[in-house]
């Protein structure tokens, strides 16, 4: 009996050794294939690209008169400063050769396609108030509505209904539509505005068009040209404003992080473009918050 048990035990031990040897001799399981991780070492950052968590591209303020169709993200803002002689008869318009005055404005994003903005300015009333100004302050406030996809880079369309108050004491209702085309380093913007001044003797409707184009250069610089035609409704028949007027000029801008700067002169291209001087100048700066 013991011999039988010993034989069985020896057989089981031999089988275990043989089974273990076969397992050891078998090919090991293949290692899992490595997961390819995209490399960003050679990627070139795109200026104005959408940041993580952002619903739109950073707002751009690269022209002097055209309203660019970009809005701040909800809860974010753009603060802007300006200086220039772009007034005639008191209202803030890119026509005439009024005295230089500073402006300060802000735009706050409420929704991915909606923001609210306000901009004000101040002029120095000369001794004796020869211009008969009712107030040294100007105000323009309204909402900015983006009609196209906030993430669209090539085409953008926006509208801006607003209310203005100028130093003559006149209130004005405005409606501005802006279309932008953006391809690589080229940006083309056209803006059209209709307004009505609630003041006796004013034209029923004042029409103004702006077109500008800029080209991006290295180190955040941009160069371009911008033109404005005011009082389009008086091209054929002069009215309260004494006829249509237009001017154009070069612009140069620079962007560094959240800061944008733009400046340039403008020269009259129609006989009635200026009252006294032959050119205007304007500069602006903006900060994204």
C-alpha positions as CSV (number, residue, x, y, z in Angstrom):
1,X,0.0,0.0,0.0
2,X,2.8,2.4,0.9
3,X,4.5,1.5,-2.4
4,X,1.3,2.4,-4.3
5,X,0.9,5.7,-2.4
6,X,4.6,6.6,-3.1
7,X,4.1,5.8,-6.7
8,X,1.0,8.0,-7.0
9,X,2.8,10.8,-5.2
10,X,5.8,10.6,-7.4
11,X,3.6,10.6,-10.5
12,X,1.7,13.7,-9.3
13,X,5.0,15.5,-8.5
14,X,6.4,14.6,-11.9
15,X,3.2,15.8,-13.6
16,X,3.4,19.1,-11.7
17,X,7.0,19.6,-12.6
18,X,6.2,18.8,-16.3
19,X,3.2,21.2,-16.3
20,X,5.3,24.0,-14.7
21,X,8.1,23.4,-17.2
22,X,5.6,23.8,-20.1
23,X,4.3,27.0,-18.6
24,X,7.8,28.4,-18.2
25,X,8.7,27.4,-21.8
26,X,5.6,29.0,-23.2
27,X,5.9,32.4,-24.9
28,X,5.2,35.3,-22.5
29,X,2.1,37.4,-23.3
30,X,2.7,40.4,-25.6
31,X,3.2,43.8,-24.1
32,X,0.4,46.2,-24.6
33,X,1.0,48.5,-27.5
34,X,2.0,52.0,-26.4
35,X,-0.7,54.7,-26.8
36,X,0.4,57.5,-29.2
37,X,0.5,60.9,-27.5
38,X,0.4,63.8,-30.0
39,X,3.5,65.9,-29.7
40,X,3.1,69.7,-29.4
41,X,6.8,70.4,-29.8
42,X,6.5,71.6,-33.3
43,X,3.1,73.2,-33.1
44,X,2.8,76.9,-33.8
45,X,0.4,78.8,-31.6
46,X,-2.4,80.7,-33.5
47,X,-2.8,84.3,-32.5
48,X,-6.2,84.8,-31.0
49,X,-7.0,81.1,-30.7
50,X,-9.6,80.0,-28.2
51,X,-8.3,79.5,-24.7
52,X,-9.3,76.4,-22.6
53,X,-12.8,77.0,-21.2
54,X,-13.4,79.9,-23.6
55,X,-16.5,80.1,-25.7
56,X,-15.2,82.5,-28.3
57,X,-12.0,83.9,-29.6
58,X,-10.5,86.8,-27.7
59,X,-12.1,90.2,-28.6
60,X,-10.1,92.2,-31.1
61,X,-10.0,96.0,-31.3
62,X,-7.5,96.5,-34.1
63,X,-9.2,99.4,-36.0
64,X,-9.9,103.0,-35.1
65,X,-13.5,103.4,-36.2
66,X,-15.0,100.1,-37.4
67,X,-16.7,98.1,-34.6
68,X,-15.2,94.6,-34.8
69,X,-17.7,91.7,-34.5
70,X,-16.1,90.1,-31.4
71,X,-17.4,90.1,-27.8
72,X,-15.8,89.2,-24.5
73,X,-16.6,85.8,-23.0
74,X,-19.3,85.8,-20.3
75,X,-18.0,87.3,-17.1
76,X,-15.0,88.9,-18.9
77,X,-14.5,92.5,-20.1
78,X,-12.5,94.8,-22.4
79,X,-11.4,98.2,-21.1
80,X,-10.5,100.8,-23.8
81,X,-8.9,104.2,-23.8
82,X,-8.8,106.6,-26.7
83,X,-7.7,110.1,-27.8
84,X,-8.3,111.9,-31.0
85,X,-9.9,114.9,-32.8
86,X,-12.8,113.1,-34.4
87,X,-15.7,115.5,-33.6
88,X,-17.7,118.0,-35.5
89,X,-20.7,120.0,-34.2
90,X,-20.3,118.2,-30.9
91,X,-21.3,114.6,-31.6
92,X,-18.5,112.0,-31.6
93,X,-18.2,111.2,-35.3
94,X,-15.2,110.5,-37.5
95,X,-15.8,113.7,-39.4
96,X,-14.5,117.3,-39.1
97,X,-11.6,118.7,-37.1
98,X,-12.9,119.3,-33.6
99,X,-10.6,119.6,-30.6
100,X,-9.0,116.4,-29.3
101,X,-10.7,114.7,-26.4
102,X,-10.1,111.5,-24.4
103,X,-12.5,108.6,-24.3
104,X,-12.9,105.7,-21.8
105,X,-15.1,102.6,-22.4
106,X,-15.8,99.1,-21.3
107,X,-17.5,96.1,-22.7
108,X,-18.7,93.1,-20.5
109,X,-19.7,89.7,-21.8
110,X,-23.1,88.5,-20.6
111,X,-23.6,85.4,-22.9
112,X,-21.5,83.8,-25.6
113,X,-23.1,86.0,-28.2
114,X,-24.1,89.0,-26.1
115,X,-22.3,91.8,-24.4
116,X,-23.2,95.3,-23.0
117,X,-20.9,98.3,-23.5
118,X,-20.6,102.0,-22.6
119,X,-18.1,104.6,-23.8
120,X,-17.8,108.2,-22.7
121,X,-15.6,111.2,-23.5
122,X,-15.0,114.7,-22.3
123,X,-14.2,118.0,-24.1
124,X,-12.8,121.2,-22.7
125,X,-15.3,124.0,-23.0
126,X,-13.5,127.2,-24.0
127,X,-13.9,130.4,-22.1
128,X,-17.2,132.0,-22.9
129,X,-18.4,128.7,-24.5
130,X,-18.2,130.0,-28.1
131,X,-19.5,126.7,-29.4
132,X,-22.6,126.9,-27.3
133,X,-22.0,123.4,-25.9
134,X,-24.6,122.1,-23.5
135,X,-22.3,119.6,-21.7
136,X,-18.6,118.7,-21.7
137,X,-19.5,115.0,-21.7
138,X,-20.3,112.5,-24.5
139,X,-21.9,109.1,-23.9
140,X,-22.5,106.0,-26.1
141,X,-24.0,102.9,-24.6
142,X,-25.8,99.8,-25.9
143,X,-25.6,96.0,-26.5
144,X,-23.4,94.0,-28.9
145,X,-25.0,90.9,-30.5
146,X,-22.9,88.3,-32.3
147,X,-25.0,86.6,-35.0
148,X,-22.5,84.0,-36.2
149,X,-20.9,81.2,-34.3
150,X,-18.6,82.5,-31.5
151,X,-15.9,80.1,-32.6
152,X,-16.0,81.0,-36.2
153,X,-12.6,82.5,-37.4
154,X,-13.2,83.2,-41.1
155,X,-16.6,85.0,-41.1
156,X,-18.3,87.0,-38.3
157,X,-21.4,89.2,-38.3
158,X,-22.7,91.4,-35.4
159,X,-25.2,94.1,-34.7
160,X,-25.0,96.9,-32.2
161,X,-28.1,99.0,-31.2
162,X,-27.1,101.9,-29.0
163,X,-28.0,105.3,-27.6
164,X,-25.7,108.3,-27.7
165,X,-25.7,111.7,-26.0
166,X,-23.4,114.4,-27.2
167,X,-22.1,117.8,-26.0
168,X,-24.8,119.7,-27.8
169,X,-27.4,118.0,-25.6
170,X,-28.8,115.9,-28.5
171,X,-29.8,112.2,-28.0
172,X,-29.2,109.8,-30.9
173,X,-30.4,106.3,-31.6
174,X,-28.0,104.1,-33.6
175,X,-27.9,100.7,-35.2
176,X,-24.6,99.3,-36.5
177,X,-24.0,96.1,-38.4
178,X,-20.5,94.8,-39.0
179,X,-19.1,92.0,-41.2
180,X,-15.6,90.6,-40.9
181,X,-13.5,88.3,-43.1
182,X,-10.4,86.8,-41.5
183,X,-8.0,84.6,-43.5
184,X,-4.5,83.8,-42.1
185,X,-2.9,87.2,-41.5
186,X,-5.5,89.3,-43.4
187,X,-8.5,90.8,-41.7
188,X,-11.1,92.8,-43.6
189,X,-14.0,94.6,-41.9
190,X,-16.9,96.6,-43.2
191,X,-19.3,98.4,-40.9
192,X,-22.6,100.2,-41.7
193,X,-24.4,102.5,-39.2
194,X,-27.8,104.3,-39.3
195,X,-28.7,106.8,-36.7
196,X,-31.5,109.3,-35.9
197,X,-30.8,112.4,-33.8
198,X,-33.7,113.5,-31.7
199,X,-33.1,117.2,-32.3
200,X,-34.9,119.8,-34.4
201,X,-33.3,120.5,-37.7
202,X,-31.4,117.2,-37.9
203,X,-31.7,114.8,-40.9
204,X,-34.3,112.1,-40.4
205,X,-31.6,109.5,-40.8
206,X,-27.8,109.7,-40.9
207,X,-25.9,106.9,-42.6
208,X,-22.2,106.1,-42.2
209,X,-20.0,103.3,-43.7
210,X,-16.6,102.2,-42.6
211,X,-14.2,99.7,-44.3
212,X,-10.8,98.7,-43.1
213,X,-8.2,96.0,-43.7
214,X,-5.2,94.9,-41.7
215,X,-2.3,92.5,-42.2
216,X,-0.5,90.7,-39.3
217,X,3.2,91.0,-39.0
218,X,5.7,89.2,-36.7
219,X,5.9,90.1,-33.0
220,X,2.3,91.1,-32.8
221,X,2.4,94.1,-35.2
222,X,-0.4,94.9,-37.7
223,X,-0.6,97.4,-40.5
224,X,-3.6,98.5,-42.4
225,X,-5.8,101.1,-43.9
226,X,-9.2,102.4,-42.9
227,X,-11.8,104.7,-44.6
228,X,-15.0,106.3,-43.5
229,X,-17.9,107.9,-45.4
230,X,-20.3,109.9,-43.3
231,X,-23.8,111.2,-44.2
232,X,-24.2,108.9,-47.1
233,X,-27.8,110.1,-47.4
234,X,-26.4,113.5,-48.6
235,X,-24.3,112.3,-51.5
236,X,-26.9,113.4,-54.0
237,X,-28.7,116.2,-52.1
238,X,-26.9,118.0,-49.3
239,X,-29.0,118.3,-46.1
240,X,-28.5,119.4,-42.6
241,X,-24.8,118.3,-42.5
242,X,-23.9,120.2,-45.7
243,X,-23.2,117.1,-47.8
244,X,-21.4,113.8,-47.5
245,X,-17.8,113.7,-46.4
246,X,-15.1,111.0,-46.4
247,X,-11.6,110.4,-45.3
248,X,-9.1,107.5,-45.2
249,X,-5.7,106.8,-43.7
250,X,-3.2,104.1,-42.6
251,X,-3.3,102.4,-39.2
252,X,-0.6,100.6,-37.2
253,X,-1.3,98.3,-34.3
254,X,0.5,96.1,-31.8
255,X,-0.8,93.3,-29.6
256,X,1.1,92.0,-26.6
257,X,-0.8,89.4,-24.4
258,X,-4.0,91.1,-23.4
259,X,-3.0,94.6,-24.5
260,X,-3.9,96.0,-28.0
261,X,-2.7,99.4,-29.4
262,X,-3.7,101.1,-32.6
263,X,-3.2,104.6,-34.0
264,X,-3.1,106.5,-37.3
265,X,-3.9,109.7,-39.1
266,X,-6.8,110.2,-41.5
267,X,-6.9,112.5,-44.5
268,X,-9.9,114.1,-46.2
269,X,-10.8,112.7,-49.6
270,X,-13.8,114.9,-50.3
271,X,-14.1,118.8,-50.3
272,X,-16.4,118.9,-47.3
273,X,-14.5,116.4,-45.1
274,X,-12.9,119.0,-42.8
275,X,-13.8,122.4,-41.5
276,X,-10.4,123.8,-40.8
277,X,-7.6,121.3,-40.7
278,X,-6.5,118.9,-43.4
279,X,-6.0,115.8,-41.3
280,X,-7.1,114.0,-38.1
281,X,-5.4,111.7,-35.7
282,X,-6.7,109.1,-33.4
283,X,-5.1,106.5,-31.0
284,X,-6.7,103.8,-28.9
285,X,-5.6,101.1,-26.4
286,X,-7.6,98.2,-25.0
287,X,-7.1,95.6,-22.2
288,X,-8.8,92.2,-22.0
289,X,-9.8,91.2,-18.5
